[in-house]
C-alpha cells in the first residue's frame, strides 16, 4: 500500500486536473476570438454568464424584462406558467447566442474594421458591461439554480475502483468527469475546424490582416459572426458547467479572470494550449495548496495561478504553444 500522503496527493492531482478543465472551457472562447481578430475579448466571461442566465430563464418559463414591465405598467408578471426540458432550453439558448453574435457584428464590429487592437479591446470592455446590465434587466440579479440533468456528487465508480486498487477511495465529482469529456470533444472539434476547414483557414487570415483577407474575397463580417457564434456556444457550455457547479450568479463573469493565467501558459493562439494551460493551472494550484499552503497560512489558490503566469511572461511570454512574434523595426 502507498503511504497516505501520496494517496492524498494523487487525489488532489486528479481534482486539480478536473478543475483545470473547467478553467480551460472559459479560455477556449478567448482563444477563438483572438485567433479571428487578434484581440483579447474581455466580454467572454460575461458571455458565459449571459448564456447561463438565458438558459435558466428559458427552462423556468421566465418572462424576459419582467421587472421592467411590472415597474412600468404596474403588472405582476413573472413566468409564462410552463417549463422547458433541458435539451430544448439549451437549443434555444444556442440560437440566442448566434443572434447575439450577429448583433455584435452588426452594431459594433462592422464599424471597427482595420482599427488598432486597443480600440477593439476597449469595445469588448464596453460590450461586457452592457451584456452584464442587459442580463440583470432581462432575468433579474437573484442567484439561480441550473439543472439540465447533468450528474453531480461523488462518483461511486471512481471511489470503488480506487478503493479496490489502492485501498483508498478518491472523491471525484461526476460533474467534473462530464466537463472533462465535453472539453476533450470541444477541443478536438475546434482544432480540426481551425486547421482543416476552409472557414478555419479564413479565420487565421482575418487575424493576420483584415485588408488582405478582404482583398482575396474573404468576408470579414461572416468570419466575425461565425467566430463569435462559436465563442458564444463555448461560453454556453462553460456557463452550464460553472452554473451547475456553483449556481448562476453575477460573480460567474469573474471566471474570465481565472482564464487569464491559462491563456498566458498555453498561448493566446492555441486551442490545445488552452486545455494544457488549464490542466497545469488546476493541478499546480491544488498541489501547491496541499504541500505549501499549510506552511504559509493557506488560501494560495487565489494567487498561485497569477504568480505562475508572471513567471511565464518573464521567461516565455508567448506561452507553451503560442507563436513567437518577431517584428522588424
TIMAR-205278 format. One record per residue (C-alpha): y negated, x, z negated. Coordinates in Angstrom, 1 decimal. Layout:
N
<site><north>Y</north><east>X</east><up>Z</up></site>
...
//
This chain:
329
<site><north>0.0</north><east>0.0</east><up>0.0</up></site>
<site><north>-3.5</north><east>1.1</east><up>0.8</up></site>
<site><north>-6.0</north><east>1.6</east><up>-2.1</up></site>
<site><north>-8.1</north><east>-1.4</east><up>-3.0</up></site>
<site><north>-11.3</north><east>0.3</east><up>-1.9</up></site>
<site><north>-10.0</north><east>1.0</east><up>1.6</up></site>
<site><north>-8.8</north><east>-2.6</east><up>1.9</up></site>
<site><north>-12.2</north><east>-3.9</east><up>0.8</up></site>
<site><north>-13.9</north><east>-1.5</east><up>3.3</up></site>
<site><north>-11.7</north><east>-2.9</east><up>6.1</up></site>
<site><north>-12.6</north><east>-6.4</east><up>5.2</up></site>
<site><north>-16.3</north><east>-5.5</east><up>5.1</up></site>
<site><north>-15.9</north><east>-3.9</east><up>8.5</up></site>
<site><north>-14.3</north><east>-6.9</east><up>10.1</up></site>
<site><north>-17.0</north><east>-9.2</east><up>8.6</up></site>
<site><north>-19.6</north><east>-6.7</east><up>10.0</up></site>
<site><north>-18.1</north><east>-7.0</east><up>13.5</up></site>
<site><north>-18.3</north><east>-10.8</east><up>13.3</up></site>
<site><north>-22.0</north><east>-10.6</east><up>12.1</up></site>
<site><north>-22.8</north><east>-8.2</east><up>14.9</up></site>
<site><north>-21.5</north><east>-10.7</east><up>17.4</up></site>
<site><north>-23.9</north><east>-13.3</east><up>16.1</up></site>
<site><north>-26.8</north><east>-10.8</east><up>16.4</up></site>
<site><north>-25.7</north><east>-9.9</east><up>20.0</up></site>
<site><north>-25.8</north><east>-13.6</east><up>21.1</up></site>
<site><north>-29.5</north><east>-13.6</east><up>20.4</up></site>
<site><north>-30.0</north><east>-10.1</east><up>22.0</up></site>
<site><north>-28.4</north><east>-11.3</east><up>25.3</up></site>
<site><north>-31.3</north><east>-13.6</east><up>26.0</up></site>
<site><north>-33.8</north><east>-10.8</east><up>25.6</up></site>
<site><north>-31.8</north><east>-8.5</east><up>27.9</up></site>
<site><north>-31.7</north><east>-11.2</east><up>30.7</up></site>
<site><north>-35.4</north><east>-11.8</east><up>30.7</up></site>
<site><north>-36.2</north><east>-8.1</east><up>30.5</up></site>
<site><north>-33.9</north><east>-7.4</east><up>33.5</up></site>
<site><north>-35.6</north><east>-10.1</east><up>35.5</up></site>
<site><north>-39.3</north><east>-9.4</east><up>34.7</up></site>
<site><north>-39.5</north><east>-6.1</east><up>32.8</up></site>
<site><north>-41.0</north><east>-7.8</east><up>29.7</up></site>
<site><north>-39.9</north><east>-8.4</east><up>26.2</up></site>
<site><north>-39.5</north><east>-12.2</east><up>25.7</up></site>
<site><north>-40.9</north><east>-12.9</east><up>22.3</up></site>
<site><north>-40.0</north><east>-16.5</east><up>22.6</up></site>
<site><north>-36.2</north><east>-16.1</east><up>22.8</up></site>
<site><north>-35.7</north><east>-16.8</east><up>19.1</up></site>
<site><north>-37.8</north><east>-19.9</east><up>19.3</up></site>
<site><north>-35.8</north><east>-21.0</east><up>22.4</up></site>
<site><north>-32.7</north><east>-20.9</east><up>20.2</up></site>
<site><north>-34.5</north><east>-22.9</east><up>17.5</up></site>
<site><north>-35.7</north><east>-25.5</east><up>20.1</up></site>
<site><north>-32.3</north><east>-25.8</east><up>21.6</up></site>
<site><north>-30.7</north><east>-26.4</east><up>18.2</up></site>
<site><north>-33.3</north><east>-29.0</east><up>17.3</up></site>
<site><north>-32.9</north><east>-30.8</east><up>20.6</up></site>
<site><north>-29.1</north><east>-30.8</east><up>20.2</up></site>
<site><north>-29.2</north><east>-32.3</east><up>16.7</up></site>
<site><north>-31.8</north><east>-34.9</east><up>17.9</up></site>
<site><north>-29.5</north><east>-36.0</east><up>20.8</up></site>
<site><north>-26.5</north><east>-36.1</east><up>18.5</up></site>
<site><north>-28.1</north><east>-38.3</east><up>15.9</up></site>
<site><north>-29.9</north><east>-40.5</east><up>18.4</up></site>
<site><north>-33.3</north><east>-39.5</east><up>17.0</up></site>
<site><north>-36.4</north><east>-40.7</east><up>18.8</up></site>
<site><north>-38.5</north><east>-37.8</east><up>20.0</up></site>
<site><north>-42.0</north><east>-37.7</east><up>18.7</up></site>
<site><north>-41.1</north><east>-40.5</east><up>16.2</up></site>
<site><north>-43.5</north><east>-39.2</east><up>13.5</up></site>
<site><north>-46.4</north><east>-39.1</east><up>16.0</up></site>
<site><north>-45.6</north><east>-42.5</east><up>17.4</up></site>
<site><north>-45.4</north><east>-44.0</east><up>13.9</up></site>
<site><north>-48.7</north><east>-42.4</east><up>12.8</up></site>
<site><north>-50.4</north><east>-43.6</east><up>15.9</up></site>
<site><north>-49.2</north><east>-47.2</east><up>16.2</up></site>
<site><north>-48.2</north><east>-47.9</east><up>12.6</up></site>
<site><north>-44.5</north><east>-48.4</east><up>13.6</up></site>
<site><north>-41.4</north><east>-47.4</east><up>11.6</up></site>
<site><north>-39.2</north><east>-45.9</east><up>14.4</up></site>
<site><north>-36.7</north><east>-43.1</east><up>13.7</up></site>
<site><north>-33.5</north><east>-43.5</east><up>15.6</up></site>
<site><north>-32.1</north><east>-45.4</east><up>18.6</up></site>
<site><north>-29.2</north><east>-46.5</east><up>16.5</up></site>
<site><north>-26.4</north><east>-44.6</east><up>18.2</up></site>
<site><north>-24.9</north><east>-41.1</east><up>18.1</up></site>
<site><north>-23.5</north><east>-38.9</east><up>20.8</up></site>
<site><north>-20.3</north><east>-36.8</east><up>20.9</up></site>
<site><north>-21.0</north><east>-33.1</east><up>20.6</up></site>
<site><north>-20.0</north><east>-32.2</east><up>24.2</up></site>
<site><north>-22.3</north><east>-34.9</east><up>25.6</up></site>
<site><north>-25.2</north><east>-33.7</east><up>23.4</up></site>
<site><north>-24.6</north><east>-30.1</east><up>24.5</up></site>
<site><north>-24.6</north><east>-31.0</east><up>28.2</up></site>
<site><north>-27.9</north><east>-33.0</east><up>27.7</up></site>
<site><north>-29.5</north><east>-30.1</east><up>25.8</up></site>
<site><north>-28.5</north><east>-27.7</east><up>28.5</up></site>
<site><north>-30.2</north><east>-29.9</east><up>31.0</up></site>
<site><north>-33.4</north><east>-29.9</east><up>28.8</up></site>
<site><north>-33.3</north><east>-26.1</east><up>28.7</up></site>
<site><north>-33.1</north><east>-25.9</east><up>32.5</up></site>
<site><north>-36.0</north><east>-28.4</east><up>32.7</up></site>
<site><north>-37.9</north><east>-26.2</east><up>30.2</up></site>
<site><north>-37.2</north><east>-23.1</east><up>32.4</up></site>
<site><north>-38.7</north><east>-24.9</east><up>35.4</up></site>
<site><north>-41.8</north><east>-25.9</east><up>33.4</up></site>
<site><north>-42.3</north><east>-22.4</east><up>32.1</up></site>
<site><north>-42.2</north><east>-21.0</east><up>35.6</up></site>
<site><north>-44.4</north><east>-23.8</east><up>37.0</up></site>
<site><north>-47.1</north><east>-23.8</east><up>34.3</up></site>
<site><north>-47.1</north><east>-20.1</east><up>33.1</up></site>
<site><north>-45.2</north><east>-17.5</east><up>35.1</up></site>
<site><north>-46.4</north><east>-18.7</east><up>38.5</up></site>
<site><north>-49.9</north><east>-17.7</east><up>37.6</up></site>
<site><north>-48.9</north><east>-14.2</east><up>36.3</up></site>
<site><north>-47.2</north><east>-12.7</east><up>39.3</up></site>
<site><north>-47.8</north><east>-8.9</east><up>39.5</up></site>
<site><north>-49.7</north><east>-8.9</east><up>36.3</up></site>
<site><north>-49.3</north><east>-6.0</east><up>33.9</up></site>
<site><north>-46.3</north><east>-6.3</east><up>31.5</up></site>
<site><north>-48.6</north><east>-6.7</east><up>28.5</up></site>
<site><north>-50.1</north><east>-9.9</east><up>30.0</up></site>
<site><north>-46.6</north><east>-11.4</east><up>30.4</up></site>
<site><north>-45.6</north><east>-10.3</east><up>26.9</up></site>
<site><north>-48.7</north><east>-12.0</east><up>25.5</up></site>
<site><north>-47.8</north><east>-15.1</east><up>27.4</up></site>
<site><north>-44.4</north><east>-15.2</east><up>25.7</up></site>
<site><north>-46.0</north><east>-14.9</east><up>22.3</up></site>
<site><north>-48.2</north><east>-18.0</east><up>23.1</up></site>
<site><north>-45.1</north><east>-19.7</east><up>24.5</up></site>
<site><north>-43.2</north><east>-19.0</east><up>21.3</up></site>
<site><north>-45.9</north><east>-20.6</east><up>19.1</up></site>
<site><north>-46.2</north><east>-23.6</east><up>21.5</up></site>
<site><north>-42.5</north><east>-24.3</east><up>21.5</up></site>
<site><north>-42.3</north><east>-24.0</east><up>17.7</up></site>
<site><north>-45.0</north><east>-26.6</east><up>17.3</up></site>
<site><north>-43.5</north><east>-28.8</east><up>20.0</up></site>
<site><north>-40.1</north><east>-28.7</east><up>18.3</up></site>
<site><north>-41.8</north><east>-29.7</east><up>15.0</up></site>
<site><north>-43.7</north><east>-32.6</east><up>16.6</up></site>
<site><north>-40.6</north><east>-33.8</east><up>18.6</up></site>
<site><north>-37.9</north><east>-33.6</east><up>16.0</up></site>
<site><north>-39.5</north><east>-33.0</east><up>12.6</up></site>
<site><north>-39.5</north><east>-30.0</east><up>10.3</up></site>
<site><north>-36.8</north><east>-31.0</east><up>7.9</up></site>
<site><north>-33.6</north><east>-28.9</east><up>7.6</up></site>
<site><north>-30.9</north><east>-30.5</east><up>9.8</up></site>
<site><north>-27.1</north><east>-30.2</east><up>9.7</up></site>
<site><north>-25.5</north><east>-29.3</east><up>13.0</up></site>
<site><north>-21.8</north><east>-30.2</east><up>13.6</up></site>
<site><north>-20.3</north><east>-30.0</east><up>17.1</up></site>
<site><north>-16.8</north><east>-29.8</east><up>15.9</up></site>
<site><north>-16.5</north><east>-26.0</east><up>15.5</up></site>
<site><north>-14.1</north><east>-24.9</east><up>12.8</up></site>
<site><north>-15.6</north><east>-23.5</east><up>9.6</up></site>
<site><north>-14.4</north><east>-21.9</east><up>6.4</up></site>
<site><north>-11.8</north><east>-19.2</east><up>5.8</up></site>
<site><north>-9.2</north><east>-18.5</east><up>8.5</up></site>
<site><north>-5.9</north><east>-19.1</east><up>6.8</up></site>
<site><north>-4.1</north><east>-17.5</east><up>9.7</up></site>
<site><north>-6.0</north><east>-14.2</east><up>9.3</up></site>
<site><north>-5.7</north><east>-14.4</east><up>5.5</up></site>
<site><north>-1.9</north><east>-14.9</east><up>5.6</up></site>
<site><north>-1.4</north><east>-12.3</east><up>8.3</up></site>
<site><north>-3.4</north><east>-9.6</east><up>6.5</up></site>
<site><north>-1.8</north><east>-10.5</east><up>3.1</up></site>
<site><north>1.7</north><east>-10.1</east><up>4.6</up></site>
<site><north>0.8</north><east>-6.8</east><up>6.4</up></site>
<site><north>-1.5</north><east>-5.2</east><up>3.8</up></site>
<site><north>-0.9</north><east>-7.1</east><up>0.6</up></site>
<site><north>-4.5</north><east>-8.3</east><up>0.6</up></site>
<site><north>-5.8</north><east>-11.4</east><up>2.4</up></site>
<site><north>-9.0</north><east>-10.8</east><up>4.4</up></site>
<site><north>-11.7</north><east>-13.5</east><up>4.2</up></site>
<site><north>-12.8</north><east>-14.2</east><up>7.8</up></site>
<site><north>-14.8</north><east>-17.3</east><up>8.7</up></site>
<site><north>-13.4</north><east>-19.4</east><up>11.5</up></site>
<site><north>-16.9</north><east>-19.9</east><up>13.0</up></site>
<site><north>-17.3</north><east>-16.1</east><up>13.3</up></site>
<site><north>-14.0</north><east>-15.9</east><up>15.2</up></site>
<site><north>-15.2</north><east>-18.6</east><up>17.6</up></site>
<site><north>-18.5</north><east>-16.8</east><up>18.1</up></site>
<site><north>-16.7</north><east>-13.6</east><up>18.9</up></site>
<site><north>-14.6</north><east>-15.4</east><up>21.6</up></site>
<site><north>-17.6</north><east>-17.1</east><up>23.1</up></site>
<site><north>-19.6</north><east>-13.8</east><up>23.1</up></site>
<site><north>-16.9</north><east>-12.0</east><up>25.0</up></site>
<site><north>-16.7</north><east>-14.7</east><up>27.6</up></site>
<site><north>-20.5</north><east>-14.8</east><up>27.9</up></site>
<site><north>-20.8</north><east>-11.0</east><up>28.3</up></site>
<site><north>-18.0</north><east>-10.8</east><up>30.9</up></site>
<site><north>-19.5</north><east>-13.7</east><up>32.9</up></site>
<site><north>-23.1</north><east>-12.3</east><up>32.8</up></site>
<site><north>-22.0</north><east>-8.8</east><up>33.6</up></site>
<site><north>-20.1</north><east>-10.0</east><up>36.7</up></site>
<site><north>-23.0</north><east>-12.2</east><up>37.7</up></site>
<site><north>-25.6</north><east>-9.3</east><up>37.3</up></site>
<site><north>-23.5</north><east>-6.7</east><up>39.1</up></site>
<site><north>-21.8</north><east>-8.5</east><up>41.9</up></site>
<site><north>-23.6</north><east>-11.7</east><up>42.8</up></site>
<site><north>-26.5</north><east>-11.9</east><up>45.3</up></site>
<site><north>-28.7</north><east>-13.5</east><up>42.7</up></site>
<site><north>-27.9</north><east>-10.7</east><up>40.2</up></site>
<site><north>-29.0</north><east>-8.1</east><up>42.7</up></site>
<site><north>-32.1</north><east>-10.1</east><up>43.5</up></site>
<site><north>-32.8</north><east>-10.3</east><up>39.7</up></site>
<site><north>-32.8</north><east>-6.5</east><up>39.4</up></site>
<site><north>-35.0</north><east>-6.1</east><up>42.5</up></site>
<site><north>-37.6</north><east>-8.5</east><up>41.0</up></site>
<site><north>-37.6</north><east>-6.5</east><up>37.8</up></site>
<site><north>-38.3</north><east>-3.2</east><up>39.7</up></site>
<site><north>-41.2</north><east>-4.5</east><up>41.8</up></site>
<site><north>-42.4</north><east>-8.1</east><up>42.3</up></site>
<site><north>-44.3</north><east>-7.5</east><up>45.5</up></site>
<site><north>-41.4</north><east>-5.5</east><up>47.1</up></site>
<site><north>-39.0</north><east>-8.3</east><up>46.2</up></site>
<site><north>-41.3</north><east>-10.9</east><up>47.8</up></site>
<site><north>-41.6</north><east>-8.7</east><up>50.9</up></site>
<site><north>-37.9</north><east>-8.8</east><up>51.6</up></site>
<site><north>-37.6</north><east>-12.5</east><up>51.2</up></site>
<site><north>-36.6</north><east>-12.9</east><up>47.6</up></site>
<site><north>-38.0</north><east>-16.0</east><up>46.0</up></site>
<site><north>-39.6</north><east>-14.8</east><up>42.8</up></site>
<site><north>-40.1</north><east>-18.3</east><up>41.5</up></site>
<site><north>-36.4</north><east>-19.2</east><up>42.0</up></site>
<site><north>-35.3</north><east>-16.0</east><up>40.2</up></site>
<site><north>-37.5</north><east>-16.7</east><up>37.3</up></site>
<site><north>-36.3</north><east>-20.3</east><up>36.9</up></site>
<site><north>-32.7</north><east>-19.1</east><up>37.2</up></site>
<site><north>-33.0</north><east>-16.3</east><up>34.6</up></site>
<site><north>-35.0</north><east>-18.4</east><up>32.2</up></site>
<site><north>-32.4</north><east>-21.2</east><up>32.6</up></site>
<site><north>-29.6</north><east>-18.7</east><up>31.8</up></site>
<site><north>-31.6</north><east>-17.4</east><up>28.9</up></site>
<site><north>-32.0</north><east>-20.9</east><up>27.7</up></site>
<site><north>-28.3</north><east>-21.5</east><up>27.9</up></site>
<site><north>-27.6</north><east>-18.3</east><up>25.9</up></site>
<site><north>-30.3</north><east>-19.5</east><up>23.4</up></site>
<site><north>-28.4</north><east>-22.8</east><up>23.1</up></site>
<site><north>-25.1</north><east>-21.0</east><up>22.4</up></site>
<site><north>-26.9</north><east>-18.8</east><up>19.8</up></site>
<site><north>-28.6</north><east>-21.9</east><up>18.3</up></site>
<site><north>-25.3</north><east>-23.7</east><up>18.0</up></site>
<site><north>-23.6</north><east>-20.8</east><up>16.2</up></site>
<site><north>-26.5</north><east>-20.0</east><up>13.9</up></site>
<site><north>-27.4</north><east>-23.7</east><up>13.3</up></site>
<site><north>-23.8</north><east>-24.5</east><up>12.4</up></site>
<site><north>-23.6</north><east>-21.5</east><up>10.1</up></site>
<site><north>-26.9</north><east>-21.9</east><up>8.2</up></site>
<site><north>-28.4</north><east>-25.2</east><up>9.2</up></site>
<site><north>-31.1</north><east>-25.9</east><up>11.8</up></site>
<site><north>-34.4</north><east>-24.9</east><up>10.2</up></site>
<site><north>-37.5</north><east>-23.2</east><up>11.4</up></site>
<site><north>-36.6</north><east>-19.8</east><up>9.9</up></site>
<site><north>-33.9</north><east>-19.8</east><up>12.7</up></site>
<site><north>-36.6</north><east>-18.5</east><up>15.0</up></site>
<site><north>-36.8</north><east>-15.3</east><up>12.9</up></site>
<site><north>-33.3</north><east>-14.2</east><up>14.2</up></site>
<site><north>-35.3</north><east>-12.7</east><up>17.1</up></site>
<site><north>-36.5</north><east>-10.0</east><up>14.7</up></site>
<site><north>-32.9</north><east>-9.1</east><up>13.9</up></site>
<site><north>-32.2</north><east>-8.7</east><up>17.6</up></site>
<site><north>-34.8</north><east>-6.0</east><up>18.0</up></site>
<site><north>-32.7</north><east>-3.2</east><up>16.4</up></site>
<site><north>-29.7</north><east>-4.4</east><up>18.5</up></site>
<site><north>-31.8</north><east>-4.0</east><up>21.7</up></site>
<site><north>-33.0</north><east>-0.6</east><up>20.7</up></site>
<site><north>-29.5</north><east>0.6</east><up>20.1</up></site>
<site><north>-27.8</north><east>-1.0</east><up>23.1</up></site>
<site><north>-30.7</north><east>-0.6</east><up>25.6</up></site>
<site><north>-33.1</north><east>-3.3</east><up>26.9</up></site>
<site><north>-31.4</north><east>-3.4</east><up>30.3</up></site>
<site><north>-27.7</north><east>-3.5</east><up>29.4</up></site>
<site><north>-25.7</north><east>-6.7</east><up>28.9</up></site>
<site><north>-22.7</north><east>-4.9</east><up>27.4</up></site>
<site><north>-25.1</north><east>-2.8</east><up>25.4</up></site>
<site><north>-26.3</north><east>-5.9</east><up>23.6</up></site>
<site><north>-22.8</north><east>-6.5</east><up>22.3</up></site>
<site><north>-22.2</north><east>-2.9</east><up>21.4</up></site>
<site><north>-25.6</north><east>-2.6</east><up>19.7</up></site>
<site><north>-24.9</north><east>-5.8</east><up>17.7</up></site>
<site><north>-21.5</north><east>-4.6</east><up>16.6</up></site>
<site><north>-23.0</north><east>-1.2</east><up>15.4</up></site>
<site><north>-25.7</north><east>-3.0</east><up>13.5</up></site>
<site><north>-23.3</north><east>-5.6</east><up>12.0</up></site>
<site><north>-20.8</north><east>-3.0</east><up>10.8</up></site>
<site><north>-23.4</north><east>-0.4</east><up>9.8</up></site>
<site><north>-25.4</north><east>-2.7</east><up>7.6</up></site>
<site><north>-22.3</north><east>-4.2</east><up>5.9</up></site>
<site><north>-20.7</north><east>-0.8</east><up>5.2</up></site>
<site><north>-24.0</north><east>0.7</east><up>4.1</up></site>
<site><north>-24.5</north><east>-2.2</east><up>1.6</up></site>
<site><north>-20.8</north><east>-1.8</east><up>0.5</up></site>
<site><north>-21.0</north><east>2.0</east><up>-0.1</up></site>
<site><north>-24.6</north><east>3.0</east><up>-0.7</up></site>
<site><north>-26.2</north><east>-0.4</east><up>-1.7</up></site>
<site><north>-25.0</north><east>-0.4</east><up>-5.4</up></site>
<site><north>-26.4</north><east>3.1</east><up>-5.9</up></site>
<site><north>-30.0</north><east>2.1</east><up>-4.8</up></site>
<site><north>-30.3</north><east>-1.4</east><up>-6.0</up></site>
<site><north>-28.7</north><east>-3.4</east><up>-3.1</up></site>
<site><north>-30.4</north><east>-5.6</east><up>-0.5</up></site>
<site><north>-30.1</north><east>-2.8</east><up>2.1</up></site>
<site><north>-29.1</north><east>-5.3</east><up>4.8</up></site>
<site><north>-32.8</north><east>-6.3</east><up>5.0</up></site>
<site><north>-33.9</north><east>-2.9</east><up>6.3</up></site>
<site><north>-30.9</north><east>-0.8</east><up>7.3</up></site>
<site><north>-30.9</north><east>-2.0</east><up>11.0</up></site>
<site><north>-34.6</north><east>-1.1</east><up>11.4</up></site>
<site><north>-34.1</north><east>2.4</east><up>10.0</up></site>
<site><north>-31.2</north><east>3.0</east><up>12.3</up></site>
<site><north>-33.3</north><east>1.7</east><up>15.3</up></site>
<site><north>-36.1</north><east>4.0</east><up>14.3</up></site>
<site><north>-33.7</north><east>7.0</east><up>14.4</up></site>
<site><north>-32.6</north><east>5.9</east><up>17.9</up></site>
<site><north>-36.3</north><east>5.6</east><up>19.0</up></site>
<site><north>-36.8</north><east>9.2</east><up>18.0</up></site>
<site><north>-33.7</north><east>10.8</east><up>19.5</up></site>
<site><north>-32.6</north><east>8.4</east><up>22.3</up></site>
<site><north>-35.4</north><east>5.8</east><up>23.0</up></site>
<site><north>-33.6</north><east>4.3</east><up>26.0</up></site>
<site><north>-30.6</north><east>3.3</east><up>23.7</up></site>
<site><north>-26.9</north><east>3.9</east><up>24.3</up></site>
<site><north>-26.7</north><east>2.1</east><up>27.6</up></site>
<site><north>-30.3</north><east>1.9</east><up>28.7</up></site>
<site><north>-31.7</north><east>3.6</east><up>31.8</up></site>
<site><north>-33.8</north><east>6.7</east><up>31.2</up></site>
<site><north>-37.2</north><east>6.1</east><up>32.9</up></site>
<site><north>-38.8</north><east>9.2</east><up>34.4</up></site>
<site><north>-42.4</north><east>8.7</east><up>35.7</up></site>
<site><north>-44.2</north><east>11.3</east><up>37.8</up></site>
<site><north>-47.7</north><east>12.0</east><up>36.7</up></site>
//
